């Protein structure tokens, strides 16, 4: 099977490695408006060929759109216009807007809205790694709007990536994604901004940062190109979660200011319940 | 050399493993008011002997207090009263209060105030691991108030643990620790509380949590016993950092509500500067 990946960065590139290695794809074609990305992908062996959008679509059996969420919204209708009967799937972290956008497209059934929940704080084809998806979950949204063939091909694709497939309505997906993914990025960006503002001595940050700070601030390295459109597209859910998050921080602040040991203990013990789950 | 470790949990226990393995200590004695902890430490081979406080002090060449910060404040003066000429060092994450407390103690010179900046989200002797300290930093505070002998012995101890030694005034330490350690824990506890409140379906948290959420929420597993006293003792600095943190979150919220793409991009790009440091 020939797989065309539109947008060959961390996400698309990591798929390319394992889809080829695991013989899901015989040939992988990269389409990327950023020539540096597509040429790097070719030169480091992530993909077999580079082509333009039209040719990439024409030659593909399966098309993966792995661009930032705003680009995906922009190009998906055009891609659906151009396909014959191939399957098209996307990877973006917000699903409601995109499902609404193509709801009535004549080729809607060829499209499968998916969100593989994996990544790192790095980006670009040079960040692509094998095994990125192994054991993680992929959310497939509004699967009844896809044809059986398109759904099966997409599920086979994620099967080859060793992902657990979960079906969910797009609206519910965006709410859950705000809780378990989007807020983590905001908390981490805000933490980096706080530390960079308060701690003018960068040497102190470097020397004193233990594993705890490193792990909470890791996501602050994530790219604006990827995350700005996600925050824009999922803004209602995200603002709601930020509000709750600020409330919880204020509970800590009040407990600490009032030297209310019991309150602080109870907050920490309630937070500890996350242990049962993760 | 015989080393007595008072409080044999993650921190003391991890020291015990490497101090013995690396021949810094010939014998390690555990003192712990929690019998389960001291007996576990003995039975899993972390320490050679268990004893009470008096005997532990008498037999020791070097005494490490590795208890939660409130316990350390409670027991340090008494320990200094009981020593002959041994060195006593502590590990607590707040240093100003403790340095103030023993400032005029006749045995002040035998004490070295230290903060090895390493840990995990787990606690108890069963959480102790080898190599916990390798390559991390230890902050030694107000070192001029310690005798040369006590300082040398403590620096040798941390040398055996492969730590980078940094000298700092206790007051400055507590400010920096609020930025690069304490706020990370609060951000993580608050994140856990937020997600547990918003996401009633625990299965969704488990299934949808990618590496990003896992890493930002990891510290929320940390124990109340350890962290409540740290927040109490460093409350002024911590409240100041929480305020800045909430301001930064509000900047994100405003950018997102107002759909101000430029603002969001600029915030993320500023946060990305943490890459240069960590």
Interface residues (C-beta under 8 A of the other chain):
Chain A: X117 X118 X119 X120 X121 X136 X137 X139 X164 X166 X176 X177 X179 X180 X181 X183 X184 X185 X186 X187 X188 X189 X190 X191 X192 X193 X194 X195 X196 X197 X198 X199 X201 X202 X204 X205 X206 X207 X208 X209 X210 X211 X212 X213 X214 X215 X216 X217 X218 X219 X220 X221 X222 X223 X224 X227 X228 X231 X232 X235 X238 X239 X240 X241 X242 X243 X244 X245 X246 X248 X249 X250 X251 X252 X253 X255 X256 X257 X259 X261 X264 X265 X267 X268 X269 X270 X271 X272 X273 X274 X275 X276 X277 X278
Chain B: X117 X118 X119 X120 X121 X136 X137 X139 X164 X166 X176 X177 X179 X180 X181 X183 X184 X185 X186 X187 X188 X189 X190 X191 X192 X193 X194 X195 X196 X197 X198 X199 X201 X202 X204 X205 X206 X207 X208 X209 X210 X211 X212 X213 X214 X215 X216 X217 X218 X219 X220 X221 X222 X223 X224 X227 X228 X231 X232 X235 X238 X239 X240 X241 X242 X243 X244 X245 X246 X248 X249 X250 X251 X252 X253 X255 X256 X257 X259 X261 X264 X265 X267 X268 X269 X270 X271 X272 X273 X274 X275 X276 X277 X278
